[in-house]
Amino acid sequence: MANRVRRVATGWEPQLTISVDGVVSPHTMLELVEAFYAMAPPTHLKLRDGIMTGTLEALTSGHADLAIGVSAQGSNVAGLQQGPLGDLLFIYVVAPHHPLASVPEPITDATLLQHRAVAVADSASRGGATMGLLGGQDVLTVDTMQAKVQVQLRGLGGGFLPEPMVRPYLEAGRLVARRVARPERSIRMHYAWGGPGFTAPGRALQWWLTQLQSPATRRALLENHHHF
């Protein structure tokens, strides 16, 4: 306990929990973690996965101190603060051997309805959002964006995925982008912190917020996928 009190007195939080959405580049996140640890901070870092509204819910429910990759608006939450990450384009993709790879474009909802959709389950504890699903459509639901990519690579269904995440597969011919009749979806992503009872950031949170002010860092968090 004495050690914990001493750490708090220095301005460093004993623990910092970051909720990271599945659309965020894990490579860039780990680069930031590496830079954070290079300072030898006394703060224990915890990363937790989030999907859609669940990413923000982790913050507003008190289970995280920072949420990266927030698409839901939390303006009705007292004390919540947000910063922009950038716009993320979602495109409809299927494997080249999938039946929808060869039908005429734009593909109508009536045609999509005849084929299985692949969805990622919202990580919110109750309710949650859905994206791009049609009523009555057969749906295969997975827990992560990475699993959704793998399912679609196998031709087990189609669906919308972030363009930066699938770009290498498109270039390699392992996925095919298809134009659909419904409007293109571009989602403005944010990062968020604060909430009820929040006063001022400790030194660990302040370090992360400073990194997130960099346009290059924000862009890399959304774009820098498949860095081997």
C-alpha positions, 0 to 999 in steps of 0.5 A: 500500500505504501508503494501505491501511495508513493506512486500516486504522489508522484503523479503517475497512476497505479494502473492505466487501462486502455480500451482499443477497438478492433479497427485500430492497428495493433502494430501501432498500438504496440509501438506506443506501448514500447515508447511508453515503457521506455520511460520506465513509468511506475504505471501498470498498463492494461489493454482491453479489446473493444468492438463498436459501442463496447469500446466507449462503454468500457470507458463510460462504465469505469472499466477503462481510462482511455478509449481508442477507436470510438465510433459512437458519440458519447456527448451525453456522458458528463465529463467525457472528452473526445479527440479526432482520429480520422475517417475510416472507409468500410468497403464490401469485400468477398473472396474471389471464389465467392458467388458475389465476386462475379455478379453485376455491380452495383449489388442490390440488397435483394442479392446480398440477402441471398448470401451469408453475412459475416458480422462482428459482435458488439462488445457492449454488455447489453444491446449493442450496434450492428453494421451493414446487416439486412433483416432475414439474412443468414449471419455468421457472427465472430468476436474480432475483426481479425476473425471476420477477415479470416472468415471472409478470406475462406469465402464463408460470407461477405461483409464490410471491412475497414479498407486499410485492414484489407488493402494487402489482401486486395492487392494480393488478390485474396479478397475482391472489393465489390460495389454495392447499391447502398451508400458507401460508409465512412465513419469518423473515429475518435479517442475519448477519456474522462467521464463522470467524476473525472478531474485531471489526467495523471502523468500516464494518461497525459502521455498517451493524450500527447501522443494522440495529438500527433496527426501521424500517430492518429493516421497510423492507428487507423492505417498501419495494418499488416506490418510484418 
